[in-house]
Amino acid sequence: MNRKVFFCATLIAVAAGILPLWAGGGQQRSSDKIRITLITMDSVNEHWIKLRNGAEDKARELGNVELTFNAPPGKTDASIQLQMVEDAITKQAQAILLAPLHADALIPGIEKAHKAGIKVILVDAGANTDQYDTFLATDNGAAARTAADTLAQLIGGKGKIAIMNAQAGAGTTMTRENEFKDQIAKNYPGITIVGTQYSDGDKTKALNYGLDFLTANPDLAGFYGCNEDSSIGVANAVSQAGKANIVKVVGFDWTADTKSMIEQGVMQASMVQNPYTMGYEGIQAAVDLLAGKSVPRLTDTGVTVATKENADSIK
């Protein structure tokens, strides 16, 4: 068969849907790879790095997964993350692992992907839609209630406390805030929450807001941080104010900074998640779903309360 005849025959086959055709540097994409896109809230926070590491390790272990990673440059613009979901749909991802920046803003992308037959696996954070296939995350409500009980015990069940959150509207951190508040209101009438601030996941903002709280409330007894950056920010504020171990700090996540703050006695406890497991098991869930296997609608990836006593035993 000469080249012209072969070319025409190929075009006819593509048009008829017999052969796949993908644009990718002028080469046909390998048909034996499962195309999965992972989209997190950012690419620099240790929590997301661990989640990405878990996903990449599982992809390498399976050997038949083509994993694409993407994340917005900051945690403040959910519209950029939405564009990344749209891009994954356009590039024919077969599954998307997504940690939504905002519980509502990502709904159009999630529902469009689901309608297109793409498997949607939510990791770490949820969204206000049921158009996804599975959700792997910490039981943030239970962890927040544990954080409330822990801080209440540390301050003797009475006094003023402040909350430092990350993004207003993010499903995960709003659950951590609201469940914490509910637990305090229900069980600790001697504790007053003087206010909540949103640091956008910025340690410097959290530090400055923390100092503002300390200035406005010289008798502040404690801080609750809803994620790693918020926790480290308020811990730094307590340290700078010379109130380490006087103003108690209970936070979220586990990093080198968190461990250091706990060992120094600036932070007393942190709710440790398992982001690596979210990424690792998220890839497996995507592969299983694409193979037609049954996958749990919700998987609790667990939480551990880190303190000075058990810090060395936590990975």
LINLINBEL-V400599 format. One record per residue. N is the residue number from 1. D_LAST is the distance of its C-alpha to the last C-alpha in whole Angstrom. Layout:
<<N | D_LAST> <N | D_LAST>>
//
This chain:
<<1 | 62> <2 | 62> <3 | 59> <4 | 61> <5 | 61> <6 | 58> <7 | 56> <8 | 59> <9 | 57> <10 | 54> <11 | 54> <12 | 56> <13 | 53> <14 | 51> <15 | 53> <16 | 53> <17 | 50> <18 | 50> <19 | 48> <20 | 45> <21 | 45> <22 | 42> <23 | 42> <24 | 40> <25 | 41> <26 | 44> <27 | 42> <28 | 42> <29 | 38> <30 | 37> <31 | 38> <32 | 35> <33 | 32> <34 | 31> <35 | 30> <36 | 27> <37 | 27> <38 | 24> <39 | 24> <40 | 22> <41 | 23> <42 | 22> <43 | 21> <44 | 19> <45 | 17> <46 | 13> <47 | 13> <48 | 16> <49 | 15> <50 | 11> <51 | 14> <52 | 16> <53 | 14> <54 | 14> <55 | 18> <56 | 19> <57 | 17> <58 | 19> <59 | 22> <60 | 22> <61 | 21> <62 | 24> <63 | 26> <64 | 29> <65 | 27> <66 | 28> <67 | 25> <68 | 26> <69 | 24> <70 | 26> <71 | 25> <72 | 27> <73 | 27> <74 | 27> <75 | 26> <76 | 29> <77 | 31> <78 | 31> <79 | 34> <80 | 33> <81 | 30> <82 | 33> <83 | 34> <84 | 31> <85 | 32> <86 | 35> <87 | 35> <88 | 33> <89 | 36> <90 | 38> <91 | 36> <92 | 36> <93 | 33> <94 | 32> <95 | 29> <96 | 28> <97 | 24> <98 | 24> <99 | 23> <100 | 26> <101 | 26> <102 | 29> <103 | 30> <104 | 33> <105 | 34> <106 | 32> <107 | 34> <108 | 37> <109 | 35> <110 | 33> <111 | 36> <112 | 38> <113 | 35> <114 | 35> <115 | 39> <116 | 39> <117 | 37> <118 | 34> <119 | 31> <120 | 29> <121 | 25> <122 | 24> <123 | 20> <124 | 19> <125 | 22> <126 | 25> <127 | 29> <128 | 32> <129 | 34> <130 | 34> <131 | 34> <132 | 31> <133 | 30> <134 | 26> <135 | 24> <136 | 20> <137 | 18> <138 | 17> <139 | 20> <140 | 20> <141 | 23> <142 | 21> <143 | 18> <144 | 21> <145 | 23> <146 | 20> <147 | 20> <148 | 24> <149 | 24> <150 | 21> <151 | 23> <152 | 26> <153 | 26> <154 | 24> <155 | 28> <156 | 30> <157 | 31> <158 | 33> <159 | 33> <160 | 33> <161 | 29> <162 | 29> <163 | 27> <164 | 25> <165 | 25> <166 | 24> <167 | 27> <168 | 30> <169 | 30> <170 | 27> <171 | 26> <172 | 23> <173 | 23> <174 | 26> <175 | 25> <176 | 23> <177 | 26> <178 | 28> <179 | 27> <180 | 26> <181 | 29> <182 | 31> <183 | 29> <184 | 30> <185 | 33> <186 | 34> <187 | 32> <188 | 33> <189 | 36> <190 | 36> <191 | 33> <192 | 34> <193 | 32> <194 | 34> <195 | 33> <196 | 30> <197 | 30> <198 | 28> <199 | 27> <200 | 26> <201 | 23> <202 | 24> <203 | 23> <204 | 26> <205 | 28> <206 | 26> <207 | 26> <208 | 30> <209 | 30> <210 | 28> <211 | 31> <212 | 34> <213 | 32> <214 | 32> <215 | 36> <216 | 37> <217 | 36> <218 | 36> <219 | 35> <220 | 32> <221 | 30> <222 | 26> <223 | 25> <224 | 23> <225 | 21> <226 | 20> <227 | 18> <228 | 16> <229 | 19> <230 | 21> <231 | 19> <232 | 18> <233 | 22> <234 | 23> <235 | 21> <236 | 23> <237 | 26> <238 | 26> <239 | 25> <240 | 28> <241 | 30> <242 | 30> <243 | 28> <244 | 25> <245 | 24> <246 | 28> <247 | 27> <248 | 24> <249 | 21> <250 | 19> <251 | 17> <252 | 15> <253 | 12> <254 | 9> <255 | 9> <256 | 10> <257 | 13> <258 | 12> <259 | 10> <260 | 14> <261 | 16> <262 | 14> <263 | 15> <264 | 18> <265 | 19> <266 | 20> <267 | 18> <268 | 18> <269 | 15> <270 | 13> <271 | 13> <272 | 10> <273 | 11> <274 | 10> <275 | 12> <276 | 11> <277 | 12> <278 | 15> <279 | 16> <280 | 16> <281 | 18> <282 | 20> <283 | 21> <284 | 22> <285 | 24> <286 | 26> <287 | 27> <288 | 28> <289 | 30> <290 | 32> <291 | 33> <292 | 34> <293 | 32> <294 | 31> <295 | 27> <296 | 26> <297 | 27> <298 | 24> <299 | 21> <300 | 18> <301 | 15> <302 | 14> <303 | 12> <304 | 11> <305 | 13> <306 | 11> <307 | 13> <308 | 14> <309 | 14> <310 | 11> <311 | 9> <312 | 8> <313 | 6> <314 | 4> <315 | 0>>
//
